Structure formats: structure tokens, C-alpha cells
Amino acid sequence: MTIDHCPFSHHHILTLIFAHSHYSFLRAASSPEELAARAAQLGLKALCLVDHNGVYGAVRLQKACKQLGITPLIVGDDVLD
């Protein structure tokens, strides 16, 4: 997908933060709510949560982003052994 076809960019510079939350054991310490609040402080339009081996923070991120007017993007970083 190019930036011209990205539904939330509309010819603006697209800036995303790809972040792990505290649900990614030993990888991060911030809650989904803290990540969304920081993204809002930075003036970002979207925040991508990439938790390790699951989407455990998805509901909490979606609720926080909705309150702050940010587009939540949820990605599962699954490791298959």
C-alpha cells in the first residue's frame, strides 16, 4: 500500500509508532493506555501495537485510541518454532 492509498493519511506525512506494550514480557513496560497518550501528545494520527506472540493489549489500545482520536492498528508478532 502506498501513502496515496492509505485511508488515514490523505496526503499528509504518515507517521506511525510501532510499539510493544507491557503484554510483551521482558520487551516493554508501558500500558496500551500510556502508549496511546504519548502518541496523542506527539500529535500522531495512528499507533501500531505489536505485542510479542499475541494481541493481548488490543482491546485496551482500541478504547484508549478512540478516546484520544487516534487510529489504532493491531499486529500480532507471532513466533512459530
C-alpha positions as MATLAB code, in Angstrom:
seq = 'MTIDHCPFSHHHILTLIFAHSHYSFLRAASSPEELAARAAQLGLKALCLVDHNGVYGAVRLQKACKQLGITPLIVGDDVLD';
ca = [
       0.000    0.000    0.000;
       1.343    3.416   -0.885;
       0.746    6.529    1.181;
      -1.665    7.769   -1.513;
      -3.932    4.789   -0.811;
      -3.618    4.822    2.976;
      -7.100    5.591    4.378;
      -5.957    7.789    7.256;
      -3.136    9.752    5.643;
      -4.907   11.783    2.919;
      -1.675   13.231    1.551;
      -0.278   14.064    4.980;
       3.018   12.704    6.153;
       2.275    9.335    7.690;
       3.980    8.751   10.998;
       3.390    5.592   12.979;
       4.804    4.311   16.206;
       5.227    0.549   16.273;
       5.302   -0.339   19.952;
       5.269   -3.279   22.309;
       3.168   -2.931   25.465;
       3.730   -4.486   28.864;
       1.969   -7.561   27.474;
       5.203   -8.334   25.623;
       7.050   -9.941   28.504;
      10.595   -8.576   29.004;
      10.256   -6.310   25.944;
       8.336   -3.266   27.210;
       6.884   -1.687   30.348;
       4.207    0.741   29.083;
       0.495    0.006   29.090;
      -1.572    0.428   25.917;
      -3.166    3.495   27.521;
       0.239    5.079   28.199;
       1.336    4.415   24.620;
      -1.845    5.991   23.224;
      -1.492    9.033   25.496;
       2.093    9.576   24.359;
       1.113    9.217   20.702;
      -1.570   11.879   21.264;
       0.992   14.179   22.925;
       3.193   13.793   19.863;
       0.277   14.637   17.572;
       0.299   11.266   15.822;
      -2.746   10.093   13.905;
      -2.131    6.341   14.370;
      -0.446    3.944   16.764;
       0.500    0.371   15.921;
       0.662   -2.093   18.808;
       2.904   -5.070   18.048;
       2.818   -7.342   21.074;
       5.005  -10.431   21.066;
       3.155  -13.734   20.499;
      -0.345  -12.278   20.647;
      -2.675   -9.309   20.570;
      -3.231   -9.108   24.315;
      -3.429   -5.298   24.517;
      -5.728   -4.855   21.510;
      -8.973   -4.038   23.344;
      -7.319   -1.645   25.783;
      -5.452    0.110   22.952;
      -8.626    0.431   20.874;
     -10.528    2.014   23.782;
      -7.715    4.431   24.619;
      -7.206    5.447   20.992;
     -10.924    6.013   20.488;
     -10.980    8.468   23.409;
      -7.938   10.302   22.030;
      -8.943   10.348   18.356;
      -6.087    8.116   17.202;
      -6.368    5.253   14.729;
      -5.311    2.004   16.435;
      -3.503   -0.614   14.370;
      -3.134   -4.073   15.886;
      -0.437   -6.507   14.762;
       0.465   -9.897   16.200;
       4.170  -10.666   16.300;
       3.948  -14.444   16.435;
       6.984  -16.689   16.592;
       6.482  -20.209   15.322;
       9.015  -22.747   16.473;
];
